[in-house]
């Protein structure tokens, strides 16, 4: 019976390690909540094009450079979904569940469930040099002391990534935010399985 406290501590730390990115807002690079109408005013355009203009404004890029419309429509659908540990639907989702769902729905790629498993899977090739980031790369963080990987997001461009954080739910954030910069571990490029 003396082993129960130790088992509870181990289980509790495993619970926390799955996906954590909690913290208070510290500066202008914190979470970016996308404005609903960033497209040129009076423009008669499709919902897809409006979505692209909206994200291009926040990513500080030319709308024509955002080619993956399905990715940004997916992000827009999930934006502001609350964080829920172990959640996997629009009532609440955690970081690794969000990334798992994004990879399946947008790229038809399966990855494991937790952020640590996603980092160490054979489908993801880790790299540390952040000058080679590309849209779709996974970004991994150590947000829980003693855990090598405890949070994951997807890189978009211009140092911005999408993630599900405990403080803001599904949102965009900057790798230059001191919180994320201090906790960044590595990026990982998801390997595409080519059909024969």
C-alpha positions in Angstrom: 0.0 0.0 0.0 3.0 2.4 0.4 3.4 2.3 -3.4 0.1 4.2 -4.0 1.4 7.7 -3.5 4.3 7.0 -5.9 1.9 5.6 -8.5 -0.3 8.6 -8.1 2.6 11.0 -8.6 3.8 9.0 -11.7 0.3 9.0 -13.2 -0.2 12.7 -12.4 3.1 13.7 -14.2 2.2 11.5 -17.2 -1.2 13.3 -17.3 0.4 16.7 -17.3 3.1 15.8 -19.8 0.7 14.9 -22.6 -0.1 18.5 -23.7 0.5 21.6 -21.7 1.0 25.2 -22.8 -0.4 27.2 -19.9 0.7 30.7 -19.1 -0.5 34.3 -18.7 -0.2 36.7 -21.6 3.0 38.6 -21.4 3.4 40.7 -24.5 2.2 41.6 -28.0 3.4 38.3 -29.4 1.1 36.3 -27.2 -1.8 34.4 -28.8 -3.2 36.0 -31.9 -6.9 35.9 -32.3 -7.8 36.4 -35.9 -10.2 39.2 -36.8 -13.3 38.1 -38.7 -13.0 40.5 -41.6 -9.4 41.1 -42.8 -10.2 41.0 -46.5 -10.4 44.2 -48.5 -13.6 46.0 -47.7 -16.4 45.8 -50.2 -14.7 42.9 -51.9 -17.2 40.4 -53.3 -15.2 37.2 -52.8 -15.8 33.6 -51.7 -15.5 32.4 -48.1 -12.3 30.6 -49.1 -10.7 33.7 -50.4 -11.8 35.7 -47.4 -10.2 33.1 -45.1 -7.0 33.3 -47.0 -6.9 37.1 -46.8 -7.7 36.9 -43.0 -4.7 34.6 -42.3 -2.4 36.4 -44.7 -2.9 39.6 -42.8 -1.9 37.9 -39.5 1.0 36.0 -41.0 2.2 39.2 -42.6 2.4 37.6 -46.1 0.9 38.0 -49.5 -2.5 36.2 -49.8 -1.4 34.7 -53.1 1.4 32.9 -51.2 -1.0 30.9 -49.1 -1.8 28.0 -51.5 -3.1 25.4 -49.0 -6.7 26.6 -48.7 -7.8 23.4 -47.0 -5.3 24.0 -44.2 -6.5 27.6 -43.5 -10.2 26.5 -43.7 -9.4 23.8 -41.2 -7.7 26.3 -38.8 -10.6 28.7 -39.2 -13.1 26.1 -38.4 -11.3 25.1 -35.2 -10.1 28.6 -34.2 -11.1 29.5 -30.6 -12.1 25.9 -29.8 -11.5 25.6 -26.0 -8.6 23.6 -24.6 -9.7 20.3 -23.0 -7.2 17.7 -21.9 -7.9 14.5 -23.8 -10.5 16.3 -25.9 -10.8 15.5 -29.6 -13.8 17.4 -30.9 -15.1 21.0 -31.2 -16.3 21.1 -27.6 -12.7 20.9 -26.5 -9.3 19.6 -27.7 -5.8 19.4 -26.5 -2.6 20.3 -28.5 -1.7 16.8 -29.7 -5.3 15.9 -30.5 -5.6 19.1 -32.6 -2.4 18.3 -34.5 -3.4 14.6 -34.9 -6.8 15.7 -36.3 -5.2 18.5 -38.5 -2.8 16.0 -40.1 -5.5 13.5 -40.8 -8.1 15.9 -42.2 -5.7 18.1 -44.2 -2.9 15.8 -45.2 -4.3 12.3 -44.7 -1.4 11.4 -42.4 -1.7 9.4 -39.2 0.5 10.2 -36.2 0.3 9.0 -32.6 -1.8 10.7 -30.0 0.5 12.5 -27.6 3.0 15.3 -28.3 5.9 13.2 -27.1 4.8 10.2 -29.3 4.5 12.6 -32.2 8.0 13.8 -31.7 9.5 10.3 -31.5 7.5 8.6 -34.2 9.2 7.4 -37.4 6.8 9.6 -39.4 8.4 12.8 -38.1 12.0 13.8 -38.8 13.2 16.2 -36.1 15.5 19.1 -36.9 16.8 22.0 -34.8 17.7 24.8 -37.2 14.8 27.1 -37.3 15.8 28.9 -40.5 14.5 25.9 -42.4 10.9 26.0 -41.1 8.3 25.3 -43.7 4.5 25.4 -43.6 3.3 22.1 -42.1 6.3 21.4 -39.9 5.5 20.5 -36.4 7.0 22.6 -33.6 7.7 20.9 -30.2 8.0 22.5 -26.8 9.0 21.5 -23.2 6.4 23.3 -21.1 6.4 20.8 -18.2 9.5 20.6 -16.0 11.2 17.3 -16.4 9.4 16.4 -19.6 11.4 16.6 -22.8 8.3 17.2 -25.0 5.0 18.3 -23.6 3.4 20.6 -26.3 3.1 20.6 -30.1 1.9 23.0 -32.7 2.1 23.4 -36.5 4.3 26.0 -38.1 2.6 28.3 -40.7 5.0 31.0 -41.8 6.9 34.1 -40.6 7.5 32.5 -37.2 3.8 31.9 -36.5 2.3 28.6 -35.6 -1.2 27.2 -34.7 -1.7 25.3 -31.6 -4.2 24.4 -28.8 -3.0 26.0 -25.6 -4.5 25.7 -22.2 -4.8 29.5 -21.9 -6.3 30.3 -25.3 -7.6 27.1 -26.9 -6.9 26.8 -30.7 -5.1 30.0 -31.7 -2.1 31.4 -33.5 1.1 32.3 -31.6 4.6 33.5 -32.4 7.8 31.6 -31.9 9.3 34.9 -30.9 7.0 35.2 -27.9 9.5 34.9 -24.9 7.3 32.1 -23.4 7.5 29.9 -26.5 11.1 30.9 -27.5 12.3 29.7 -24.1 10.5 26.4 -24.3 11.1 25.5 -28.0 12.8 22.1 -28.4 12.8 21.3 -32.1 10.8 21.1 -35.2 9.7 18.0 -37.0 9.0 17.5 -40.7 6.2 15.0 -41.3 7.2 12.4 -43.9 4.7 12.0 -46.6 3.9 8.4 -47.6 4.1 8.3 -51.4 1.5 6.0 -53.1 2.9 3.3 -55.3 
